[in-house]
Amino acid sequence: MSETTAPTTVILFGATGDLAKRKLIPGLLHLFQSGLLDDLRVVGTSLDDLSRDGFRDLAHEAIKEFSTRELDGQEWDEFAQRLEYVPSSAGPQALAGAVKASEELLPGDTELRLHYLSVPPKAALAAVQTIAEAGLVERSRVVMEKPFGTDYASAVELNRRLHEVFAEDQIFRIDHFLGKEPAQNILAFRFANGLFEPIWHRNNIAHVQIDVPETLGLSTRGDFYESTGAYRDMVVTHLFQILAFTAMEPPTSLEPNAISREKNKVFESMQPIQPRDVVRGQYNGYLEEPGVAHNSDTETYIALKCFIDNWRWAGVPFFLRTGKRMAEGARIISIAFNEPPQSMFPPGSGVGDHGPDHLTFDLADRARMSLSFYGKRPGPGMKLDKLSMQFAMQETTWAGAVLEAYERLIYDAVRGDHTLFTSARGIERLWEVSQPLLDNPPVVRPYEPGTWGPNQIHQLVAPHTWRLPFERKWREKHPDPGPQSPAEGGARG
């Protein structure tokens, strides 16, 4: 059973933008269809001078193009009647009038306003000011897109100005990576299973990799990317958040404040990021992208090693990597376990040939995990192969119930659940540990599009090796698998 939510008006800033069309409008439709947000109205606003009917047409086209679910005519008609639009040029009072008119059509007396700021970072505070001038702060929450500042000083100033209008418990700084089912599965996997929590420790784990390569380039985002780069765009706002889920201590409960406390303890324990532990790269051709300076040293790729200075993780390196125009797109967390201190197996047995045992979480939309280990090959002698046990959400009866990341996060924000969102304290601490790197960034090294980045990444991770690219692919479930040998089907090490 879903939790009951208050009747809600979503005020969608940037309602005609790419994110709104690809994710937010289809996501709001699904939340309405599913009954999770059945008492819902949407007021869109943006720079485009559209009528209400023009916005409904735009929303319909976006849903037809980007929604992953079936839509019948009656469902669309019911949802379309809940869409309103006010161009930003009409001013704060026009927006206030549209919101109040929408609220009058909602049942009950405890309506909620959810402001979603799907706008560029430089426009976020202007949107907050519009909300204040329109008198729409009461009974409201605000969802903010990354990045949350560009360094420690700017993050502190941004939070200060936000807190002039909103209390901290009204602010939801979004990270769509944490909205994915497999990211949340990390909490279930660690804390619900007596098998894994005891070994989630420096005594058993050699290193951790969080790897998010992307095949996409910049398209038309050159201006934005020049002011951020891969570190500010991805590491501070996404990869460090995943690191916190992976490394945090058991919370006292699954209550949002308890989880936030443990995440913030991880951030407090992080050692400052040292430039010597970072490789920056820029793909060949970046300088020709629209909006990019001809002599830019903005990184489109970054790999780094960081440490968490507490009893559980002291001395265990966390390797983080992300980049544009890389060989494959993926989102994985890989836990590498220590190898046995001594081997009694004979030479040629195969033990150790495929590296350590790994627990791998695939954070992509297919939601998979894999545990690899050595096992004996059937037959005479002692010959070992790397085998794996794998789980895929698509193979279960739950697959149809999966909410996409933005849907889950919008739903949580409406419920006031901060579990998957970043606090002011947390984001300021992450910029604080980033300052040595920001003050003295290492040289940007070129790499060819379609590769795995500059060669220096192998020195960074030595004596370990990068988990990606995988030597063997994920197994795919076949309708009638029949008998297989243990090494068939892409079982991977």
N, C-alpha and C positions, 0 to 999 in steps of 0.2 A: 504494500500500500504506500502511495506517495503521501508526503506531508502536505497538509492544507496550507495554501498561501493566500495572502491578502489580495483582493482585487488590485490589479497593477496597471499603471500607465507607464509604458516605456517611452522615454523621450530620447530619440535616436539622433544624435548629432553626427553629421557626416553621412546622412541617410542615403545619399546617391553615390557614395564612394565604393571602391572595390571590395573592401572588407564587408561592408553592409550587404552588398549584392551577393557575394560568394558565400558568406557564413551567417551573418546576423539575421537577415530577413528570412532565409530558409529555416534557420534555427528557431526563430520565434514562431514560425508557422508550425513546426513540429511540436514545440512545447504546447501550443494551442491544440493541435490535433490529438496529442496524447492525453490531454486533460491535466497535465502538470501545471499549466498556467491557463486555465479555461476562462477565468475572468480577466481578460487582457485587452488592452488597447495600446496602439502605437501611434505616437506623434513624431513624424520625421521632420528634420530641419537640416538645411545645408545651403551652400551658396547658389545652387541651381534654382532658377525661377520657375518652379513647377506648380501646377494646380494640384488639388487633391486627386483628381482622376488621373492626372499625368503620373503622379507618384504611385498610384495603384497599378497603372500599366507597367511602370518600371519594376515594381515589386513582382508582378506576375511573370514578366520576362526573366527576371533573376531566378525565380523559383523553378521555372521550366528548364533553365540552363544549368543551374548549380545544385538543385536539391537531389538528394540520393534516394528519395522516397516517392511513392506513387501519390498523385493528387487527383481527386475527382472534383467535378465542377461545383458540387454543393459545398464541399469543404473550402474551396477557394472563395466562393461567394460569401460564406460566413466570415472568413478571415478578412477579406477585402473591406467589408463594412466597418472593420475595426481600425483601419489605417487612415490617418490624417496627415496633413503636411503643411508646414509653414516655412517659407523661404527666410533665411536669416536676415535678409534685407528688410523684412517687415518689422524687426525689432523685438525686444524682450516682452513688451506688453502683448503683442500678437501671439507670441509663443505661450504666454501665461493664459490667454483667453482660450487657445486651442486645448491646452492641458485641462483646464477647468471644465470645458465643455465635454471633453472625453470622460472626465471623472464623474460627471452627472449621469452618464450612461452606464456606469458600473454599479453593481449592487453593493449594499452595505455602507458603513460610515467610516471604515478604517482603510481607505485606499492608500496604496503605496506608490511613490514615484521612483522609477529607476532611470537615472540619466546615464546613457552609454555614450562616452566620448570617443567615437570612431573618427578621430581627427588627427592631423599631424601634431607632433609634440609642441611646436611653436604656437598652435592654436588652442591648446588644452586650457590654459589659464583664461583665455578670452571666453571660452565656453563656460567655464566656472563662473566668471563674472556675469555672463548673460543669465545664468541660473539664479544668481543672487539678485540681479536687478529685476528679474521676473517674479521674485517672491516664491520661488519653487524649491527652497531648501528644506522646508518643513516636511516631515514624513517622507524623506527622500534618501536615496543612496546613489553614489556615483561610481561608475566603472571606468577605470583609466587604462588606456593602452600604453605599452612600453614605447620608448625608454623612459625611466623615471629619473631624469637628470642625465648629465654626461660626466659628472665627477662628484666628489663628496660635497663641495661647496654648492653646486647647482642643485643637488638632491635635497640638501638641507633647506635651501631657499624655496624650492618647489613645494616641499612639505609645509614650510611656514606659511606660504601663500594659500595653499589648500586649506590649512587649518584655520585660516581667517574666515572661511565660509563653511566648511564641513568639519564635524568632529571625526576623529580617526576611525571610530567604529562605523561611520557612514561611507568610508572610502574603500573601494575594492580595486586594488592594482592587479590587473589580470595577467596570468601566464597560461596561455592555452596548452602548453605542454603538460602542466599538472592537471588539466581538465580531462586528459585522456584516461580511459579505463586502465590500461596497463601501468600508468604511473601510480594510480591509486592502488593497483594490485601489489605494488611493492610493500605497502603498509600491511595488507592482508597476508602476504607471503611471509614477511618477517615476523610479525607479532602474533599471528594466529597458529603458527606451526612450531611445536617444540623441537622439531628436527633442525631448523635453520637458525633460530635466534641465538642459540649457544655458540655457533661457529661463526657468527657475524662479528668478527673480532680480529685484531692484528695478529693473534696467535695462529690464525687459520687462513687469513686472506693476504695474498702477496701484493696485489694492486687492484685498482678499480679503473675502468675506462668508461667515459660518457662521450659518445661519438655521434655527432649529428652532421654528416656531410650532406650537401645539397647539390643537385645538378643544375638548378636554375641560376641564371645570371641576375642582372639588376633590372632589366626591362627599362622602365621609365623612372626608376627610383634613385638615379645617380645623385641628385641634389641631397636627398635625405641621407643616403649612405655615406656621402662625403663627410657629414658631420658626426657620424657614428662609427662606422667600421664594424668588423665582425665581432670584436670584443664587446663593445658597448651594445650592439644590436642583439647579440645572442648569448654571450657568456654570462653577463651580469644578470640579465633578465630571465634566462631560461636554464642554462646548464648548471649554474650555481643553485638554482631552486631544486633541480633534480638531485644534485649532490646532497642537499639537505635531507630530502626524503630517504636517500640511500644510507646516510650516515647518522641520522638522528637517534637519540636514545629513546627507549620506549616511553611514550607519553602516559600520564596517569589515567587518561581516558581518551576517547576519540572526539572529545569536545574541542571546538576550534581553538580556544585559548590555550589548551594544553598542548596541542600540536604546534601552534605558533611559538610557544615557549621553547620547545625542543628544537625547532628549526633555527630559532635565533641563537640558541646555545651553540649550534654547529657554526653559524656565522661568526660568533664571538671567538670560537676556538680556531678559526682559520688563520694560518700564518699569512703575512703580506705576500702578494704575488711578486716574485723576483724576476726582473728582466732576463736573467740568465736561464730561467726555467720556461722561457716562452719562445716559440717560433712564429713569426708573422710572415704572411705571404700575400702576394697579389697576382691574380691570374693575368697572363699575357692577353692584351686586348682591353683590359679594364680602362686604360687611359683614353681609349677611343669611345667609351660609352657616353651618351648624352648627359650633360650636367657634371662631368668629372673634370677636375683641373688637369692640365697637360703634364704637370709635374707632381701629381698627387702621390703621397706615400701612405694613403689609407689602406689598411689591410682588408682583403676579402677572405682571408684564411687565418685561423689562429689555432695553435696547439700549445697546451701549457701543462705544467706539472704543479700541483698544489698539495698542501698538507694540512691536516686537522690535528691540532696539538692538544689532544686529550688522551685519556687512558685507553679508550677503545681503539683509536686510530693512529697513535703516535708512530711515525716512521713509515706508514703505508702511503705510497704515492697515489694520488688521484690524477689521472690523465684525461684532459678535456680537449676535444677537437671539434671544430666546425669550419665550414668554408663554402664558398660559392663555386659553381662550375666544376664540381668534382666528378669522379668516375661513377659514383652511385649515390642515390639518395637513401638515407637510412636514419634511424633514431634508436640507438641501442645503449643499454647499460650492461657492462660485462664485468662480473666479479671473478677474478682469477684466484683460485685457491693455492695455498702452498703445496709444493710437491713433497712426497715422502722424504724423510731425511736420509734414507738409505734404501737401496734396491737389492733384493735377493734374486731378482729375475736374471736369467742368463743373457749374455750378449746376443743381439739379434731378435730378442723377444718382442721388441717394439715399444716397450715401456719408455716413456719420456720422449718418444719421437714426435709426438703431436702436442707437446707443451702441457701446461697444467690443466687441471679440470676447471671448467667455467660454468657459471650460472649466468645466462644471458636473458635480459628482458628486451623485447622488441617493442618500442614505444610507438611504432607506426600504427596506422588505423586498424591493422589486422589483429593486433593484441595477441602476441605469442611470447612464450618463454621456453628456454631449453636448458637442461642440465647435462653436461657432458662428463664422461668418466671412461676409464679403461676397463675392458672386459676380455675374457679369454675367447679366442676363436675356437669353434668346435673342431675336434680332431686331435691327433697325437701331438705331443710336444706342448710347449708353453709359448704360444704366439698371441700377442695382445693387439686388440684394435680399439680405436676411440669410438665409443658409442654415445648415444644421447637419448634422453627422455624429453619429449616435447609436448607442449600444450598450446592449442590455438583456440581462441574464443569462437571462431567460425565453426568449430566442430561441436559446439554445445548448443543446447536449446535456448541459451540465454542471448544468442547473438543479436536477435531482433530487438532486444531491450536496451542495447547500447546507445547511450546518448553521445553525440559528437561533442568535442571538447568545448566549443563555445556554448552549446546548449546546456551542458552541465554547469558551466560557470555562470551563465545568466540565471539559471534556476537557483543555484546556491546564493547568488547575490540577492535575489528576491527573498529568499529565506533568511538572509542575514548570516550565512555560514561563511566564515573567513578561512576555513581550513586550507583551501587551495589558493589563497591570495597572499600577497606580500605586505608586510607591515612597514611603516615608516622607519622604525628602528632597524629592521632587517635590511632594507635597501640602503640605508645610510652606512651601515657597517660594511656591506659589500663594496661600496665605493671607497670606503676607508682602506680596506685591504688591497684594493686595486691601485691605490695612489702611486706606489713605487713604479709600477708598470706604465701608468699614464705619464709620469714625470720623465721617464727614461726608456721609451719604447725601443726594442731592438730593431735592427734594420729590416726592411721589408724585402723578402726574397721572391723572385718570380717563380711561377709554376705554370705548366701548360694546362689549359682547360681539358677536362676529361681524365685527369690524373688524381693522385691522392695527396698532392701538395708538395712543398719543397723537400729535398732529400734530407735536410737537417732534422726532420721529425723522427728519423730512426735513431739518431744520437740522443734525442730527448728522452725516448722511451726505453733505451737500452739499460740493463740487459734483457728487458722484456721486449715483446713485439706487439705491434698494433693488431687488434682483433679483426678490424676491417682492413682489406677485403677478406671475407670468409673464404676459406679453402673449399668448403663444401656448403651447399645451399640448404635452406630450410626444407624439410620434407613437406611434400604436398599430399593431402589426403586423397586417396583414390576411392572410387565407389566400391570396388571389390579388390582390396589389396592383395589377397592371397598370401601364400607363404613367401617370406623374404629372408635373405640372409641378414645377419646383424648389421653389416656395413652398407646395405642397399638403402635406396630412398633418400640419400643425401644426409644421413646422420652426420653431424659435424662436431669437430673438436673445438 
